[in-house]
Each structure stands twice: as structure tokens, then as C-alpha cells.
Amino acid sequence: MDTALLVVILLLMLLLICFLLFYFFTQQSLRDITARLNIALQPPPTPKKNAESIRHDRAFAHDQLVLLEADLTNNPREDLTAEELASIDQISKTIRTCIAQLKKSGDWLGIPFDFEWADVLARVPKVNALYRKAIATEAEPEMQTPATDSPKIGSSAGSIGQRR
């Protein structure tokens, strides 16, 4: 009986070792499959734009600004339309994005080849003047608040002493 118990215990140990080996190899295979799937399911990295295409986008936006300057030269006006203001804002965003991409990629050459937005805007004086005028008129109503709207400190109607 002593040997029978020993044989049963050895068989159970052998089964336990086989089960642990099966479990270990299965987990390792699942880990490998998961890693391969994670790599396969990742979106491909967006291709970096080369400096020429970035400069092309910036030049296209700059051309739109120059066309607006030419239109203002041919047809003088006192202010810009809402569509023109929106297009200037979009051009500004595009040019600033292109500048940031060039600087990030290390392809920024600086003056006289690459200009900041302020330099680009300074090269179109009529657009610059009317754009600044439009910005000033938009900011003007925000800066002027009526004196009756602002509460006066220490006024008798709302002083801290009366509320207590």
C-alpha cells in the first residue's frame, strides 16, 4: 500500500508538471499573438511632409494674401468684408502651421528665405492696415464698458457692513 500511494502521488506530480508546462507555453504563445496583433492593428504613421510641399502650401497661402492686396490696390476701400477677414485668419493659421512644421523638421532657413507671419503681413501694407483696423474696431466695443454696469466699491447699497 505504501508503494501504491507513492505511485499515485508521483502520477499527480507528473500531471501537475505537464499542466504547468502546457499553461506556460500557451501563455507565451498568446503573448506573442497579442504582440503581433498590436503591431498589425496600429495605424500606419502619417508620412512626414517634405520641406518643399510645406513651402508650397505656404506659398499658396501667401499668393492668396498678395491677390487680396492687388484687389485692394485696384479697388481701394475703407474696410475689409467679413469673408476677407475670415480668409486672412485662415491664411494666418496656414502660414503659422507651415512655419511650425518647418521649424519642427529642422528645415527652417530664416530670413531672407522663410518669413514669420508678422513679416509676411508687413509685406502687404494695405491688407495689413485694413486688417489691423478691423481688429481694432472689433476690440473697441469690448474695451468700452458702461460705468453704470460696474459696481462701485464702497457704495452704500452693497457695502459689506450693511449685509452683516
C-alpha atoms as an extended CHARMM CRD file, in Angstrom:
* protein
*
       164  EXT
         1         1  MET       CA              0.0000000000        0.0000000000        0.0000000000  PROA      1               0.0000000000
         2         2  ASP       CA              2.8860000000        2.2460000000        0.6850000000  PROA      2               0.0000000000
         3         3  THR       CA              4.1330000000        1.9080000000       -2.9150000000  PROA      3               0.0000000000
         4         4  ALA       CA              0.6430000000        2.4260000000       -4.3570000000  PROA      4               0.0000000000
         5         5  LEU       CA              0.3160000000        5.7400000000       -2.5030000000  PROA      5               0.0000000000
         6         6  LEU       CA              3.7840000000        6.7460000000       -3.7040000000  PROA      6               0.0000000000
         7         7  VAL       CA              2.8580000000        5.8840000000       -7.3470000000  PROA      7               0.0000000000
         8         8  VAL       CA             -0.3730000000        7.9070000000       -7.1040000000  PROA      8               0.0000000000
         9         9  ILE       CA              1.4840000000       10.8930000000       -5.6750000000  PROA      9               0.0000000000
        10        10  LEU       CA              4.1440000000       10.6590000000       -8.4320000000  PROA      10              0.0000000000
        11        11  LEU       CA              1.4380000000       10.4570000000      -11.1190000000  PROA      11              0.0000000000
        12        12  LEU       CA             -0.2980000000       13.5030000000       -9.6580000000  PROA      12              0.0000000000
        13        13  MET       CA              3.0270000000       15.3690000000       -9.5910000000  PROA      13              0.0000000000
        14        14  LEU       CA              3.6820000000       14.3600000000      -13.2100000000  PROA      14              0.0000000000
        15        15  LEU       CA              0.2090000000       15.5700000000      -14.2250000000  PROA      15              0.0000000000
        16        16  LEU       CA              0.7580000000       18.8350000000      -12.3660000000  PROA      16              0.0000000000
        17        17  ILE       CA              4.1100000000       19.3790000000      -14.1220000000  PROA      17              0.0000000000
        18        18  CYS       CA              2.5230000000       18.6280000000      -17.5190000000  PROA      18              0.0000000000
        19        19  PHE       CA             -0.3350000000       21.0190000000      -16.7880000000  PROA      19              0.0000000000
        20        20  LEU       CA              2.0710000000       23.7900000000      -15.7200000000  PROA      20              0.0000000000
        21        21  LEU       CA              4.2060000000       23.3130000000      -18.8450000000  PROA      21              0.0000000000
        22        22  PHE       CA              1.0870000000       23.4160000000      -21.0440000000  PROA      22              0.0000000000
        23        23  TYR       CA             -0.1210000000       26.5490000000      -19.2590000000  PROA      23              0.0000000000
        24        24  PHE       CA              3.2810000000       28.2740000000      -19.5720000000  PROA      24              0.0000000000
        25        25  PHE       CA              3.6320000000       27.5560000000      -23.3200000000  PROA      25              0.0000000000
        26        26  THR       CA              0.0410000000       28.5820000000      -24.0010000000  PROA      26              0.0000000000
        27        27  GLN       CA              0.5240000000       31.9070000000      -22.2130000000  PROA      27              0.0000000000
        28        28  GLN       CA              3.7400000000       32.5250000000      -24.1300000000  PROA      28              0.0000000000
        29        29  SER       CA              2.0010000000       31.8270000000      -27.4470000000  PROA      29              0.0000000000
        30        30  LEU       CA             -0.8910000000       34.1210000000      -26.5430000000  PROA      30              0.0000000000
        31        31  ARG       CA              1.5620000000       36.8830000000      -25.6130000000  PROA      31              0.0000000000
        32        32  ASP       CA              3.3090000000       36.5400000000      -28.9890000000  PROA      32              0.0000000000
        33        33  ILE       CA             -0.0080000000       36.5920000000      -30.8670000000  PROA      33              0.0000000000
        34        34  THR       CA             -1.1380000000       39.6720000000      -28.9310000000  PROA      34              0.0000000000
        35        35  ALA       CA              2.1110000000       41.4790000000      -29.6940000000  PROA      35              0.0000000000
        36        36  ARG       CA              1.8280000000       40.6850000000      -33.4160000000  PROA      36              0.0000000000
        37        37  LEU       CA             -1.7990000000       41.8090000000      -33.4960000000  PROA      37              0.0000000000
        38        38  ASN       CA             -0.9900000000       45.0550000000      -31.6960000000  PROA      38              0.0000000000
        39        39  ILE       CA              1.6870000000       45.8100000000      -34.2630000000  PROA      39              0.0000000000
        40        40  ALA       CA             -0.5870000000       44.8670000000      -37.1770000000  PROA      40              0.0000000000
        41        41  LEU       CA             -3.5710000000       46.8520000000      -35.9040000000  PROA      41              0.0000000000
        42        42  GLN       CA             -1.6690000000       50.0780000000      -35.2320000000  PROA      42              0.0000000000
        43        43  PRO       CA             -2.4240000000       52.7760000000      -37.7830000000  PROA      43              0.0000000000
        44        44  PRO       CA              0.4680000000       53.4570000000      -40.1150000000  PROA      44              0.0000000000
        45        45  PRO       CA              2.4260000000       56.5570000000      -39.1990000000  PROA      45              0.0000000000
        46        46  THR       CA              1.4870000000       59.6050000000      -41.1900000000  PROA      46              0.0000000000
        47        47  PRO       CA              4.1370000000       60.3370000000      -43.7530000000  PROA      47              0.0000000000
        48        48  LYS       CA              6.1230000000       63.4090000000      -42.9750000000  PROA      48              0.0000000000
        49        49  LYS       CA              5.6980000000       66.2000000000      -45.4530000000  PROA      49              0.0000000000
        50        50  ASN       CA              8.9140000000       67.2570000000      -47.0360000000  PROA      50              0.0000000000
        51        51  ALA       CA             10.0790000000       70.8520000000      -46.8560000000  PROA      51              0.0000000000
        52        52  GLU       CA              9.1550000000       71.5340000000      -50.4820000000  PROA      52              0.0000000000
        53        53  SER       CA              5.4970000000       70.6080000000      -50.0180000000  PROA      53              0.0000000000
        54        54  ILE       CA              5.3040000000       72.6590000000      -46.8050000000  PROA      54              0.0000000000
        55        55  ARG       CA              6.8180000000       75.6390000000      -48.5980000000  PROA      55              0.0000000000
        56        56  HSD       CA              4.3880000000       75.0820000000      -51.4830000000  PROA      56              0.0000000000
        57        57  ASP       CA              1.4210000000       75.2380000000      -49.0810000000  PROA      57              0.0000000000
        58        58  ARG       CA              2.8410000000       78.3830000000      -47.5010000000  PROA      58              0.0000000000
        59        59  ALA       CA              3.4280000000       79.9720000000      -50.9170000000  PROA      59              0.0000000000
        60        60  PHE       CA             -0.1470000000       79.1790000000      -51.9660000000  PROA      60              0.0000000000
        61        61  ALA       CA             -1.4790000000       80.9020000000      -48.8300000000  PROA      61              0.0000000000
        62        62  HSD       CA              0.8790000000       83.8410000000      -49.3970000000  PROA      62              0.0000000000
        63        63  ASP       CA             -0.3500000000       84.1320000000      -53.0010000000  PROA      63              0.0000000000
        64        64  GLN       CA             -3.9200000000       84.4440000000      -51.7640000000  PROA      64              0.0000000000
        65        65  LEU       CA             -2.8010000000       87.2750000000      -49.4960000000  PROA      65              0.0000000000
        66        66  VAL       CA             -0.9970000000       89.0010000000      -52.4020000000  PROA      66              0.0000000000
        67        67  LEU       CA             -4.1140000000       88.6480000000      -54.5710000000  PROA      67              0.0000000000
        68        68  LEU       CA             -6.1410000000       90.3670000000      -51.8680000000  PROA      68              0.0000000000
        69        69  GLU       CA             -3.5040000000       93.1190000000      -51.7480000000  PROA      69              0.0000000000
        70        70  ALA       CA             -3.7650000000       93.5330000000      -55.5300000000  PROA      70              0.0000000000
        71        71  ASP       CA             -7.5570000000       93.7050000000      -55.2950000000  PROA      71              0.0000000000
        72        72  LEU       CA             -7.2890000000       96.3930000000      -52.6290000000  PROA      72              0.0000000000
        73        73  THR       CA             -4.8390000000       98.3150000000      -54.8150000000  PROA      73              0.0000000000
        74        74  ASN       CA             -7.1810000000       98.1930000000      -57.8110000000  PROA      74              0.0000000000
        75        75  ASN       CA            -10.3430000000       98.8320000000      -55.7810000000  PROA      75              0.0000000000
        76        76  PRO       CA             -9.4810000000      100.9930000000      -52.7710000000  PROA      76              0.0000000000
        77        77  ARG       CA            -11.7910000000      100.5290000000      -49.7870000000  PROA      77              0.0000000000
        78        78  GLU       CA            -12.0170000000      101.6830000000      -46.2120000000  PROA      78              0.0000000000
        79        79  ASP       CA            -12.5690000000       98.2770000000      -44.6180000000  PROA      79              0.0000000000
        80        80  LEU       CA            -12.4810000000       94.5310000000      -45.2630000000  PROA      80              0.0000000000
        81        81  THR       CA            -15.5260000000       92.3150000000      -45.6690000000  PROA      81              0.0000000000
        82        82  ALA       CA            -16.2560000000       89.5340000000      -43.2200000000  PROA      82              0.0000000000
        83        83  GLU       CA            -15.2520000000       86.9290000000      -45.8250000000  PROA      83              0.0000000000
        84        84  GLU       CA            -11.9240000000       88.6660000000      -46.3710000000  PROA      84              0.0000000000
        85        85  LEU       CA            -11.2860000000       88.8130000000      -42.6200000000  PROA      85              0.0000000000
        86        86  ALA       CA            -12.0590000000       85.1060000000      -42.3540000000  PROA      86              0.0000000000
        87        87  SER       CA             -9.7670000000       84.3170000000      -45.2730000000  PROA      87              0.0000000000
        88        88  ILE       CA             -6.9450000000       86.3640000000      -43.7110000000  PROA      88              0.0000000000
        89        89  ASP       CA             -7.4300000000       84.4600000000      -40.4470000000  PROA      89              0.0000000000
        90        90  GLN       CA             -7.2920000000       81.1600000000      -42.3530000000  PROA      90              0.0000000000
        91        91  ILE       CA             -4.1960000000       82.2790000000      -44.2710000000  PROA      91              0.0000000000
        92        92  SER       CA             -2.5830000000       83.2830000000      -40.9840000000  PROA      92              0.0000000000
        93        93  LYS       CA             -3.3340000000       79.8730000000      -39.4950000000  PROA      93              0.0000000000
        94        94  THR       CA             -1.9670000000       78.0870000000      -42.5730000000  PROA      94              0.0000000000
        95        95  ILE       CA              1.2300000000       80.1310000000      -42.6860000000  PROA      95              0.0000000000
        96        96  ARG       CA              1.8260000000       79.7360000000      -38.9430000000  PROA      96              0.0000000000
        97        97  THR       CA              1.2810000000       75.9650000000      -39.2340000000  PROA      97              0.0000000000
        98        98  CYS       CA              3.7400000000       75.7630000000      -42.1210000000  PROA      98              0.0000000000
        99        99  ILE       CA              6.2890000000       77.7760000000      -40.1500000000  PROA      99              0.0000000000
       100       100  ALA       CA              5.8860000000       75.4750000000      -37.1450000000  PROA      100             0.0000000000
       101       101  GLN       CA              6.2880000000       72.3720000000      -39.3420000000  PROA      101             0.0000000000
       102       102  LEU       CA              9.4260000000       73.7780000000      -40.9470000000  PROA      102             0.0000000000
       103       103  LYS       CA             10.9270000000       74.6380000000      -37.5700000000  PROA      103             0.0000000000
       104       104  LYS       CA              9.9900000000       71.2420000000      -36.1290000000  PROA      104             0.0000000000
       105       105  SER       CA             11.5610000000       69.3670000000      -39.0280000000  PROA      105             0.0000000000
       106       106  GLY       CA             14.7080000000       71.4990000000      -38.9050000000  PROA      106             0.0000000000
       107       107  ASP       CA             14.1910000000       72.8560000000      -42.4310000000  PROA      107             0.0000000000
       108       108  TRP       CA             13.5910000000       76.4540000000      -41.3220000000  PROA      108             0.0000000000
       109       109  LEU       CA             16.0820000000       78.6940000000      -43.1410000000  PROA      109             0.0000000000
       110       110  GLY       CA             15.0400000000       82.0350000000      -41.6810000000  PROA      110             0.0000000000
       111       111  ILE       CA             15.2570000000       85.4290000000      -43.3010000000  PROA      111             0.0000000000
       112       112  PRO       CA             15.5460000000       86.0340000000      -46.3280000000  PROA      112             0.0000000000
       113       113  PHE       CA             14.1560000000       82.6320000000      -47.3530000000  PROA      113             0.0000000000
       114       114  ASP       CA             11.4990000000       81.9660000000      -44.6950000000  PROA      114             0.0000000000
       115       115  PHE       CA              9.4220000000       84.6980000000      -43.0740000000  PROA      115             0.0000000000
       116       116  GLU       CA              7.3700000000       84.7660000000      -39.8820000000  PROA      116             0.0000000000
       117       117  TRP       CA              3.6860000000       85.7300000000      -40.1130000000  PROA      117             0.0000000000
       118       118  ALA       CA              4.4110000000       89.2880000000      -38.9810000000  PROA      118             0.0000000000
       119       119  ASP       CA              6.9750000000       89.6770000000      -41.7810000000  PROA      119             0.0000000000
       120       120  VAL       CA              4.5430000000       88.2800000000      -44.3650000000  PROA      120             0.0000000000
       121       121  LEU       CA              1.8110000000       90.6380000000      -43.2080000000  PROA      121             0.0000000000
       122       122  ALA       CA              4.1980000000       93.5950000000      -43.2540000000  PROA      122             0.0000000000
       123       123  ARG       CA              4.9080000000       92.9500000000      -46.9570000000  PROA      123             0.0000000000
       124       124  VAL       CA              1.2560000000       93.6280000000      -47.8600000000  PROA      124             0.0000000000
       125       125  PRO       CA              0.7070000000       97.1420000000      -46.4360000000  PROA      125             0.0000000000
       126       126  LYS       CA             -2.8940000000       97.7360000000      -47.4980000000  PROA      126             0.0000000000
       127       127  VAL       CA             -4.0790000000       94.3780000000      -46.1780000000  PROA      127             0.0000000000
       128       128  ASN       CA             -2.0340000000       94.9340000000      -43.0320000000  PROA      128             0.0000000000
       129       129  ALA       CA             -3.5410000000       98.3800000000      -42.3820000000  PROA      129             0.0000000000
       130       130  LEU       CA             -7.1430000000       97.3070000000      -43.0230000000  PROA      130             0.0000000000
       131       131  TYR       CA             -6.7000000000       94.0750000000      -41.0450000000  PROA      131             0.0000000000
       132       132  ARG       CA             -5.3150000000       95.9400000000      -38.0380000000  PROA      132             0.0000000000
       133       133  LYS       CA             -8.1290000000       98.4830000000      -38.3420000000  PROA      133             0.0000000000
       134       134  ALA       CA            -10.7130000000       95.6690000000      -38.3540000000  PROA      134             0.0000000000
       135       135  ILE       CA             -9.1110000000       94.0470000000      -35.3120000000  PROA      135             0.0000000000
       136       136  ALA       CA             -9.0650000000       97.4070000000      -33.5090000000  PROA      136             0.0000000000
       137       137  THR       CA            -12.7510000000       98.0270000000      -34.2280000000  PROA      137             0.0000000000
       138       138  GLU       CA            -13.6400000000       94.5270000000      -33.0130000000  PROA      138             0.0000000000
       139       139  ALA       CA            -11.6750000000       95.0430000000      -29.8020000000  PROA      139             0.0000000000
       140       140  GLU       CA            -13.0030000000       98.5640000000      -29.2210000000  PROA      140             0.0000000000
       141       141  PRO       CA            -16.5350000000       97.5960000000      -28.0630000000  PROA      141             0.0000000000
       142       142  GLU       CA            -15.0800000000       95.0100000000      -25.6960000000  PROA      142             0.0000000000
       143       143  MET       CA            -12.8230000000       97.6280000000      -24.1010000000  PROA      143             0.0000000000
       144       144  GLN       CA            -15.5890000000      100.1570000000      -23.5360000000  PROA      144             0.0000000000
       145       145  THR       CA            -17.8990000000       99.0850000000      -20.7160000000  PROA      145             0.0000000000
       146       146  PRO       CA            -20.5250000000      101.4650000000      -19.4150000000  PROA      146             0.0000000000
       147       147  ALA       CA            -19.7950000000      102.9310000000      -15.9990000000  PROA      147             0.0000000000
       148       148  THR       CA            -23.2690000000      102.0220000000      -14.7500000000  PROA      148             0.0000000000
       149       149  ASP       CA            -22.6220000000       98.2860000000      -15.2030000000  PROA      149             0.0000000000
       150       150  SER       CA            -19.6020000000       98.1620000000      -12.9240000000  PROA      150             0.0000000000
       151       151  PRO       CA            -20.3970000000       98.2370000000       -9.1920000000  PROA      151             0.0000000000
       152       152  LYS       CA            -18.6160000000      100.8900000000       -7.1830000000  PROA      152             0.0000000000
       153       153  ILE       CA            -16.5290000000       99.7560000000       -4.2930000000  PROA      153             0.0000000000
       154       154  GLY       CA            -17.7520000000      101.1450000000       -1.0270000000  PROA      154             0.0000000000
       155       155  SER       CA            -21.1670000000      102.1760000000       -2.3100000000  PROA      155             0.0000000000
       156       156  SER       CA            -23.7670000000      102.3310000000        0.4180000000  PROA      156             0.0000000000
       157       157  ALA       CA            -26.2200000000       99.9990000000       -1.3170000000  PROA      157             0.0000000000
       158       158  GLY       CA            -23.9380000000       96.9940000000       -1.3460000000  PROA      158             0.0000000000
       159       159  SER       CA            -21.3730000000       97.5080000000        1.3750000000  PROA      159             0.0000000000
       160       160  ILE       CA            -20.2270000000       94.6150000000        3.4570000000  PROA      160             0.0000000000
       161       161  GLY       CA            -21.2380000000       96.3080000000        6.7110000000  PROA      161             0.0000000000
       162       162  GLN       CA            -24.9010000000       96.5020000000        5.7330000000  PROA      162             0.0000000000
       163       163  ARG       CA            -25.0470000000       92.8470000000        4.6590000000  PROA      163             0.0000000000
       164       164  ARG       CA            -23.9200000000       91.6490000000        8.0540000000  PROA      164             0.0000000000
